[in-house]
Amino acid sequence: MVFETPALEPDSQLEAAVLEAFPRHEVLRTMGTREGSTIAYQVRLPYPVSLTEARRELASVRRGLARLLARFEPERFEAVEQQLGTFGVRETLAQVPVRDVDLYTVPLRATADSSAMVH
C-alpha cells in the first residue's frame, strides 16, 4: 500500500502516523532520484496463505486507515464512524463459503549473515 505525498522532503509527522497506524508492517520511504521527485511511503503487506489470514490482514488495513483518517481528517472520520455504527463493518469475504484451513504465518528474521549459513 503506497501513500504518495506532494512533499519534496520527508514528513516526520506523516512517517510517525503511518508507523503508528501499521505497527506490524514494514514501512519504507521512497524517494525519486531526479530533481523535484516527491516522497512516498510504502506499507508492505504480507501475502495471505488462507482466506482467514486474508480477512485478518484486511481488518488490520481497515484499522490502520481508520487511525490515519482520525488523525488527519477527523471530521470525515467521524462521519465514517457514524455510518459504521449504524450499518456495521461490511466484511464481504466472511460470506465466501470456503472450507478454510486456519493458518497463521509468523515472519522470521535471520539474525546472522545468510551467506554464512548452511542450507
N, C-alpha and C positions, 0 to 999 in steps of 0.2 A: 504494500500500500504506500503510495507516494503523496506527500504534501508538498506542493510547489509553492514558492513564495516569489514575490517580485524583488526581494531584497538581494543586494549585491554582497552583503556581509552576513555572517551568521547571526541569528536572532536568539540570544540566550534565554529569553522568556519562552519562546516557542519550543526551543530544544528541551527545556525543563518540563514544559507541559506535555510534550509528546512522550518523553521518558516516563513521566508520572502516569500518563494515560495507558501506556503499554509496558508495564514493568517486567513482563515475562518475555518480551520480544527483543530481538536485536534491532537497534535503531542506528541508522547511518546518515551522515550528512553528505550530500553530493554537491559538487561544485564543478562547473564547466571550466575548461582550461582557456577559453577565449575571453577577451576583454568584454565586459558587460554581461557575462554569464550570471545567472541568478542561482540562488541556493534552493535546494530541495531536501526533504527529509524522507528517508525510506524506512518503513517498518517492515521487517522481514517476517512473513507469516509461514508457519510450518505447513508441510504437506500432510493433510489428514489421511490416516490409513483406514478409517472406517467412517460410516455415517455418523455415529455417535461422536467421534472425535471432531468431525466437521461441524456438528451442531455446537459443541463446546467452543470451538475456535470462533465461530460466528458470534456466539454470545460474548466472548471476550472482545471481539472487534466492536460490537454494539456498545459495550460498557466503555471502552476507550474513546470511541467517537462521542458518546454522551458526555464524558468528562471534558473533552476539548470544547464541545459546544457550550457546556455550562460555564466554562472559564472565559471563552472569547465572545460568545453570543448568548448572554443569559436570558434575554427576552425570548429569543427563538427556542432556547432550551425549555423554558417554562411552558411555552405553547405545545411543544412536543410532549413534554411530561404530562400535560393535561390530557392530550389525546391518548397517550398510553394508559393513563389512569382510567379513562373511560372505556377504551376498546381492548386494552391489553397488548402485550408484545405478540406480534404475528410471527410465529415460527413455522414457516411453511414446510421445512424438512421433517418436522415431527409427524406430518401427515403421510410421509412416504412409507408404504408397507414393505419394509425390508427387514429380513431377519439378520440382524447385525451382531457380529461378534464384538463385544465391548472391549476394545483395545485402547490402551493409553500409552503413548510413547514418551520417553524421557530423554532429552538431549544429553549426550555425553560429550565432554570436552577433554581432549588429550592434554595431559599435564606435562608431557615430555616431548622432545623433538621427534616427530613422527618418522623422520628419515632414519633415526637410530633404532626404531622398533623392528622386531622380527614379526612378520605377518604369517 
